[in-house]
Amino acid sequence: MITIRRATPADAEALVGLARLDSTRRLDGEIIVALVESELVAAMSLADCRIVSDPFRPTAAVRDLLALRYGQLAACESSETGRARRSRWSRGARAVRAAVPLLARSRG
């Protein structure tokens, strides 16, 4: 089963690990994640559309799903309901951003 959802503070450690696996910097801003069988395998920053994924797993389809979800969220942004939803996401993104640097520093 594949799940696409917004990142939460509980995902911070997995996001740091995913960026390391993908040999790239961590994602910034609001983030959506893709889980396969409850394991985080890819994530996308809504701020700059960058995607990180596990290079040791087939993730092309999952990356496409993240891009599709981004398009859905962008379409909703123009409505008042969409703006309210994005505001909630922003609060969650701030919590994730606060947790990720702490984890990165603790891992050295």
Order of alpha helices (4+ residues) and beta strands (2+ residues): beta-alpha-beta-beta-beta-alpha-alpha
